[in-house]
Amino acid sequence: MRTKTIVPITAEKLAGCGSCQKCSRGCPGHIDIPAMLKIYCKFQTGEKAALRPIKDFRKRGLPIDCIECGACTDHCPKRFNVRAAVRELAIQSMLR
């Protein structure tokens, strides 16, 4: 049985994200995950105002809408741990 390696997302790894939308297709929270990953990248690099644009996504789904089903991570061709990034965005956006 072959196990799949899940790659933690860092700003450096995000450069390899092709914004293919495969992670968003099955998202029950209707989250625009590639857009959220761009915000996550800015947040990780220390940009203080990085989380502000999340408020602009009210019509489509917020990180807090994530039910952590893992479909995003399962569908990511790069095997990024998308669920963990969305979870971190949800936590940080609630704290600010």
Secondary structure, DSSP 8 states (H G I E B T S, - for coil): ------B---HHHHTT----SHHHHT-TT---HHHHHHHHHHHHTT-TTTTGGGGGGTTT--GGG-----HHHHH-TT-B-HHHHHHHHHHHHHH-
